[in-house]
Amino acid sequence: MTPRAWSLFETGIPSFDTLLGGGIPRRQSLIVAGDPGSGKTVLCSQLAFLAAARGLPVVLATVTSEPHDKLVGELANFDFFKEELLGEKLFVMSVYSSLKQGARETRDLIVQTVRRRGAKLLFIDGLRAIRDLWQDEARLREFLYELGIGLAAADCIGLFTTEYPLEKLLTLPEATTVDGIVSLSASKQGARRMRRVEVVKLRGRPHIPGAHLMRINGEGVSFIPRLEALEPPGVDSQPPSDRASFGLPELDSLMSGGLPRTSATLLAGSMGIGKTLLAAHFAVDGARRGEPALFVSFHDSVASLAARARRIQLDVERFVEEGTVTYLYIPPVEQEADLVMDRVLQEVLRRGVKRLVLDGLTMLEQSIVEPERRPLFLAALAERLRRLGVTTLYTREVSKIAGTELDFSDAPVATLGENLLLLRYVELRGRIHRILSVLKMRDSAYDNDLREFQIADAGVKVLATLRSAEGLLTGQARPLGTSIGASE
């Protein structure tokens, strides 16, 4: 087999090429299947226009009696559509009349047109219409088989759409005749409709299996492969020995100087206890040390966080304006985790981020529709960030403000909790106090003493070790004699 036979046809959509294992193998034919409105025609038309824009001749064959103007009009609103490509580089033809004559006549017309124009891509929109017209399984099977041979001889890729859902298609002869099957779907999850793509079959290529996020917007179709299905980038290496500090000496001393570099830390705490402000300290301290930081919030706009931080003498706004801290506000609207983290990872790479804060892990978890997928997704995210040299801090709300139970069973502590910091309210002698504790750190010495901390106009201050009460982690402390917060 010559190297040319094994070369790949790049689609022009990088994310699609990733799913296909690099592109479509040359001389192969693919069916793109899905219900009406799933995006089949848009995707294949986009591939056709992108190929023509690269100077590759393309033939687009329609199978209905409708005028070409209708298809062209439907595509004109997408960015990939370029009217000047129609005619010479992208030739649109109708095979409706030849279909009524027979399979051989249709095949000959298509193959002759492909050869005459030197086409490298053929797109036939509507295999189901051909099936409905002929009502003959054997004829359709023979047509696709012989068309595939003719296209392979002309070194031309074949793209065919059909409106059958995947389960139905797999029972039909089309599924075994073509080299590849791509399935598009739009399923309902609660009030949301989720678009997905799956490369079901691709002869001779190690494609990425399973369903992945699909988007259609003004640019056309794009895909976001599942994070856990991709090989993490970079080379696995020993993490640095130095620490990423918070810039709060009393807190950093509990962790031998700060968080281990490239680790993932879960900062868990009650509502309103100060998780976001501590996370802001972490980002700002990185900026002061020349380490680009990215602060992603699912709750606060940059103006809101800046105002809160200003009250404790933390000038977040200055570092955002300087560009050493990048602030990304993702409003709590219906978004999918794949889309959110694709945007975050692009920012990490673009800005060379070394410290990342994800403020509101619960929102990210809930955007992963399938609960069983959450640990895999978050583990893949943590590994990718580690290999990129990023030290990550996640904040997560603990459901109970005070009480006797500490339950992290619904949190991805096993996945993200290389380090675990707990902030909690406790009630003692009729007053509410804030305490913090380092519950866990990755392969590292740490001080697990319970400390009271205060958030006031003068800033965040971590106080001395608490030895004046017991039962502090339950939220219902019992005094041992001296007042809480006092030094020994």
Residue pairs with C-beta under 8 A, 6 or more apart in sequence:
4 26
4 155
5 26
5 27
6 25
6 26
6 204
7 25
7 26
8 17
8 22
8 23
8 24
8 25
8 26
9 23
9 24
9 25
9 26
9 120
9 121
9 157
10 17
10 22
10 23
11 17
11 20
11 23
11 24
11 47
11 50
12 46
12 47
12 50
12 51
12 53
12 54
13 46
13 47
13 50
13 220
13 221
13 222
13 223
15 222
15 223
15 224
15 225
16 221
16 222
16 223
17 23
18 208
18 223
18 225
18 230
19 197
19 199
19 207
19 208
19 212
19 223
19 225
20 199
20 202
20 205
20 207
21 202
21 205
21 206
21 207
21 208
22 205
24 30
24 157
24 180
24 202
25 179
25 202
25 203
25 204
25 205
26 155
26 157
27 151
27 152
27 155
27 156
27 157
28 152
28 157
28 158
28 179
28 180
28 202
28 203
28 204
29 144
29 147
29 148
29 151
29 157
29 158
29 159
29 160
29 178
29 179
29 180
30 157
30 158
30 159
30 160
30 178
30 179
30 180
30 181
30 182
30 202
31 127
31 160
31 161
31 162
31 169
31 174
31 175
31 178
31 180
31 181
31 182
32 40
32 43
32 44
32 159
32 160
32 161
32 162
32 182
32 183
32 184
33 40
33 161
33 162
33 163
33 164
33 165
33 166
33 169
33 181
33 182
33 183
33 184
34 40
34 163
34 165
34 166
34 183
34 184
34 185
34 186
35 163
35 165
35 185
35 186
36 163
37 186
38 184
38 185
38 186
38 195
39 184
39 195
39 214
39 216
39 221
40 161
40 162
40 163
40 184
41 71
41 74
41 125
41 161
42 75
42 78
42 216
42 220
42 221
43 184
43 220
43 221
44 123
44 125
44 159
44 161
45 60
45 71
45 75
45 78
45 80
45 81
45 123
45 125
46 78
46 80
46 220
46 221
47 121
47 123
47 159
48 58
48 60
48 90
48 121
48 123
48 159
49 58
49 75
49 80
49 81
49 82
49 85
49 90
50 80
51 58
51 120
51 121
52 58
52 82
52 85
52 89
52 90
53 80
53 82
53 85
53 89
55 89
56 89
56 120
56 121
57 89
57 91
57 117
57 118
57 119
57 120
57 121
58 89
58 90
58 91
58 119
58 120
58 121
58 122
58 123
59 91
59 93
59 110
59 113
59 114
59 117
59 119
59 121
59 122
59 123
60 90
60 91
60 92
60 93
60 122
60 123
60 125
61 92
61 93
61 94
61 95
61 110
61 113
61 122
61 123
61 124
61 125
62 68
62 71
62 92
62 93
62 94
62 95
62 96
62 125
62 126
63 94
63 95
63 96
63 99
63 124
63 125
63 126
63 127
63 129
63 130
63 133
64 94
64 96
64 126
64 129
65 94
65 96
68 92
68 94
71 92
71 125
72 83
72 86
72 92
75 81
76 83
77 218
78 218
78 219
78 220
79 218
79 219
79 220
80 219
80 220
86 92
91 113
91 117
91 119
93 113
95 106
95 109
95 110
95 124
98 105
98 106
98 109
99 106
99 130
99 133
99 134
100 133
102 139
103 134
103 139
103 140
103 142
103 143
103 146
104 146
106 143
107 143
107 146
107 147
107 150
110 122
110 124
110 147
110 150
111 147
111 150
111 151
111 154
113 119
114 122
114 150
114 151
114 154
114 156
115 154
119 154
119 156
120 155
120 156
120 157
121 156
121 157
121 159
122 151
122 156
122 157
122 158
122 159
123 159
123 160
124 158
124 159
124 160
124 161
125 161
126 161
126 162
126 163
127 140
127 160
127 161
127 162
127 174
128 162
128 163
128 164
130 140
130 143
131 140
134 140
137 172
137 173
140 173
140 174
141 173
141 174
141 177
144 160
144 173
144 174
144 177
144 178
145 177
147 158
148 158
148 177
148 178
148 179
151 157
151 158
158 178
160 174
160 178
162 169
162 174
164 172
165 183
165 185
166 181
166 183
166 185
166 198
166 200
169 175
169 181
169 183
170 200
175 181
175 201
179 201
179 202
179 203
179 204
180 199
180 201
180 202
180 203
181 199
181 200
181 201
181 202
182 197
182 198
182 199
182 200
183 197
183 198
183 200
184 195
184 196
184 197
184 214
185 195
185 196
185 197
185 198
185 211
186 193
186 194
186 195
186 196
187 193
187 194
187 196
188 194
189 369
191 334
192 334
192 369
194 213
194 336
194 369
195 213
195 214
195 215
195 216
196 211
196 212
196 213
196 214
197 211
197 212
197 213
197 214
197 223
198 209
198 210
198 211
198 212
199 207
199 208
199 209
208 225
208 226
208 229
208 230
209 229
210 226
210 229
211 226
212 223
212 224
212 225
212 226
212 229
212 338
213 223
213 224
213 226
213 336
213 338
213 339
214 221
214 222
214 223
215 221
215 222
215 223
215 224
215 339
224 338
224 339
224 342
226 338
226 377
227 338
227 341
227 377
227 380
227 381
227 384
228 373
228 376
228 377
228 379
228 380
230 380
232 380
232 383
232 384
232 387
233 384
233 387
233 388
234 387
234 388
235 387
236 387
239 260
239 261
239 262
239 263
239 386
240 261
240 262
241 261
242 257
242 261
243 252
243 255
243 256
243 257
243 258
243 259
243 260
243 261
244 258
244 259
244 260
244 261
244 282
244 285
244 286
244 291
244 354
244 355
244 391
245 252
245 257
245 258
245 259
245 285
246 252
246 258
246 278
246 281
246 282
246 285
247 281
247 282
247 284
247 285
247 288
248 278
248 281
248 460
248 462
250 451
250 461
250 462
250 463
251 278
251 436
251 453
251 462
252 258
253 447
254 438
254 446
254 447
254 449
254 451
254 462
255 419
255 438
255 441
255 444
255 446
255 447
256 444
256 445
256 446
259 265
259 282
259 391
259 393
259 419
260 391
260 418
260 419
260 441
260 442
260 443
260 444
261 389
261 391
262 385
262 386
262 389
262 390
262 391
263 386
263 391
263 392
263 418
263 419
263 442
264 382
264 385
264 386
264 392
264 394
264 416
264 417
264 418
264 419
265 391
265 392
265 393
265 394
265 416
265 417
265 418
265 419
265 420
265 421
266 361
266 394
266 396
266 411
266 413
266 416
266 417
266 419
266 420
266 421
267 275
267 278
267 279
267 393
267 394
267 395
267 396
267 421
267 423
268 275
268 395
268 396
268 397
268 398
268 408
268 411
268 420
268 421
268 422
268 423
269 275
269 395
269 396
269 397
269 398
269 422
269 423
269 424
270 397
270 398
270 400
270 401
270 402
270 423
270 424
270 425
271 397
271 401
273 423
273 424
273 425
273 434
274 423
274 434
274 453
274 455
274 460
275 359
275 395
275 396
275 397
275 423
276 297
276 299
276 300
276 305
276 308
276 359
276 395
277 308
277 309
277 312
277 314
277 455
277 460
278 423
278 460
279 295
279 357
279 359
279 393
279 395
280 295
280 305
280 309
280 314
280 316
280 357
281 314
281 460
282 293
282 355
282 357
282 393
283 293
283 294
283 295
283 316
283 319
283 325
283 355
283 357
284 293
284 314
284 315
284 316
284 319
284 325
286 292
286 293
286 325
286 354
286 355
287 293
287 319
287 322
287 324
287 325
288 319
290 324
291 354
291 355
292 324
292 325
292 326
292 351
292 352
292 353
292 354
292 355
293 319
293 324
293 325
293 326
293 353
293 354
293 355
293 356
293 357
294 325
294 326
294 328
294 344
294 347
294 348
294 351
294 353
294 355
294 356
294 357
295 305
295 325
295 326
295 327
295 328
295 357
295 359
296 328
296 330
296 344
296 356
296 357
296 358
296 359
297 305
297 327
297 328
297 329
297 330
297 359
297 360
298 330
298 331
298 332
298 359
298 360
298 363
298 364
299 332
299 359
299 360
299 363
300 308
300 329
300 359
301 329
302 316
302 317
302 320
302 327
302 329
305 316
305 327
306 316
306 317
306 320
309 315
309 316
309 317
310 316
310 317
311 457
312 455
312 456
312 457
312 458
312 459
312 460
313 457
313 458
313 459
314 459
316 325
316 327
319 325
320 326
320 327
326 347
326 351
326 353
328 343
328 344
328 347
330 340
330 343
332 363
335 367
336 367
336 368
336 369
337 364
337 367
337 368
337 377
340 364
340 367
341 364
341 381
344 356
344 358
345 384
347 353
348 356
348 385
348 388
348 390
349 388
353 390
354 389
354 390
354 391
355 390
355 391
355 392
355 393
356 385
356 390
356 391
356 392
356 393
357 392
357 393
357 394
357 395
358 364
358 392
358 393
358 394
358 395
359 395
360 395
360 396
360 397
361 394
361 395
361 396
361 411
361 412
361 416
362 396
362 397
365 374
365 378
365 412
368 374
368 377
374 412
375 412
375 414
375 415
378 412
378 415
378 416
379 415
382 392
382 415
382 416
382 418
385 392
394 416
396 411
398 406
398 422
398 424
399 407
400 475
401 425
401 475
402 424
402 425
402 426
402 427
402 432
402 475
402 476
403 474
403 475
403 476
404 474
404 475
404 476
406 422
406 473
406 474
408 417
411 417
413 420
417 440
418 440
418 441
418 442
419 438
419 440
419 441
419 442
419 444
420 438
420 439
420 440
420 441
421 436
421 437
421 438
421 439
422 436
422 437
422 439
422 473
423 434
423 435
423 436
423 453
424 434
424 435
424 436
424 437
424 472
424 473
424 475
425 432
425 433
425 434
425 435
425 475
426 432
426 433
426 435
426 469
426 472
426 475
426 476
426 477
426 484
427 433
427 475
427 476
427 477
428 469
428 477
428 479
428 484
429 479
429 483
429 484
433 452
433 477
433 484
433 485
434 452
434 453
434 454
434 455
435 450
435 451
435 452
435 453
435 466
435 472
436 450
436 451
436 453
436 462
437 448
437 449
437 450
437 451
437 473
438 446
438 447
438 448
439 448
449 465
449 466
450 465
450 466
450 472
450 473
451 462
451 463
451 464
451 465
451 466
452 462
452 463
452 464
452 466
452 484
452 485
453 460
453 461
453 462
453 463
454 460
454 461
454 463
463 485
463 487
464 485
464 486
464 487
464 488
465 488
466 472
466 484
466 485
467 480
467 488
468 479
468 480
468 481
468 482
468 483
468 484
468 485
468 486
469 477
469 478
469 479
469 480
469 484
470 477
470 478
470 480
471 477
471 478
477 484
